[in-house]
Amino acid sequence: MPSSVELKDFAASKKMRGVMGQYFMEMMGPEAADKKIAWCTSVGPAELLRALGFEVYFPENHGAMLGATRMATDLIPEANARGFSPDICSYLTSDIGSYLKGESPFNKMKLPGPPKADVLVFNTNQCRDVKDWFGFYAREWDVPCIGVHTPRAIGEVDDAIITSVAKQIEALVAPLEEISGEKLDLDKLKEVITLSRRCTELWKAVLETAANAPSPITFFDGTIQMGPAVVLRGAQEAIDYYEILLAELKQRIADGVGAVDGEKHRIYWEGMPIWGKLKNLALQFMELKTAVVASTYCNSWVFEALDPDKPFEGMARAYSEIFICRSDGPKEAYMERMIEKFKADGVFYHNAKTCPNNSNSSYDMPQRLQGKTGKPFVIVDGDLNDLRLYSEEQTRTNIEAFIEQLSQD
């Protein structure tokens, strides 16, 4: 059934598509032949790689594209047949399935597909899957796979953790210098970290415009607009883009323009996006006059601890403070602050079946937070990429019932 509402795009989005297209072209186009390519997990030491002259590729971005284009469901079985369980990260299985089958959304951009890595650099702050994912390609291509083992379920991010992680990042320098053929210039590293920190500040400012009522931007917009913050942090292009986007959002606020016309309810989204259904969900929430104003996911690329004067310690702290690798205490305190800051009326928990590391509805956190904040919640079972694990009809019904509950409170 056609929707009675339409999504509102941003004038800045045309520039973003150009920025992202240029990034992919430089990575995979003809001019990339002589460049050194480093694969990096999304919350890995990208600043170090850029400072050493690598082109930095983030396969989780490709995983999200496979989900958003709904190619993932046909590709995951290829990885399953190779020996990767259907229960593990569907970014991993859809990306490896894409490689095995030779099909990628990049093909529609007239690009050959993800670039072959000269080195793969992981950080286990997200999960163990990223190391196993990179290990597959390291064996396929006979290239080094190196990285950082960050503790999980961190309570206090203390000096012992920072020292350990910082030393691990610093230990990457020598092997990366050998692969890149360049010596690390500390001034260059400081410059990249300064740019990355500025990108973080602007991206946070973009997201925080949603504290306004009506909100000029939603979580669904954020999953698209976050592209430069993910793949181009440490580059001037990301800063230039977010300055333009932020100005547009401030103008929307001044003009009283909300992302959702007639906004009545405000929701906090906890967990991964359901990539192949984001448009459907965005339209349903718009029809229900509900703005999904904030999320833990989009804030995953806010790295305020980056410090050009203490490059290794700053990276260590920034990448160890992220929500996904913290214990329940800090997670709950963070969500309490966010619910209050963004004036959320309730919380939507996505229980992603292949991403238990970034799903937080299984150990009574929703109930605890409701007890502390008084905000009701709904839990939706699904997945980031594998739509066989998602029921559209059940989800639609659950959301309708949840918003009806908010209307009665």
Buried (B, 14 or more C-beta within 10 A) or exposed (E): EEEEBEEBEBEBBEBBEEBBEEBBBEBBBEEBEEEBBBBBBBBBBBBBBBBBBBBBBBBBBBBBBBBBEEBBBBBBBBBBEEEBEBEBBBBBBBBBBBBBBEBBBBEEBEBBBBBEBBBBBBBBBBBBBBBBBBEBBBEEEEBBBBBBBBBBEBEEBEEEBBEBBBEBBBEBBEEBEEBBEBEBEEEBBBBBBBBBBBBBBBBBBBBBBBBBEBBBBBBBBBBBBBBBBBBBBBBEBBBBBBBBBBEBBBEBBEEEEBBBEEBBBBBBBBBBBBBBBBEBBBBBBBBBBBBBBBBBBBBBBBBEBBBBEBBBBBBBBBBBBBBBBBEBEBBBEBBBEBBEBBBBBBBBBBBBBBBBBBBBBEEEBBEEBBEEBEBBBBBBBBBBBBBEBBBBEEBBEBBEEBBEBBEEE
